[in-house]
């Protein structure tokens, strides 16, 4: 399924609003390491270009939205 850039921006805007009201549980041990690794990977992906669709470089919000949607769909 393809979505338009406008739809993607709306999804991101809704997710940012939802994320602002969400407080993550405290993490210990291996989960803290996993979270740190994921955040590092997300930071490294900022600015990369999606060659499949020739989109603009990825922003941190784009990446965060994608990760949030993927995690939510795996529940």
Buried (B, 14 or more C-beta within 10 A) or exposed (E): EEEEEEEBBEBBEEBEEEBEEEEEEEEEEEEEEEEEEEEEEBEEBEEEEEEEEEEEEBEEBBBBBBBBEEEEEEE
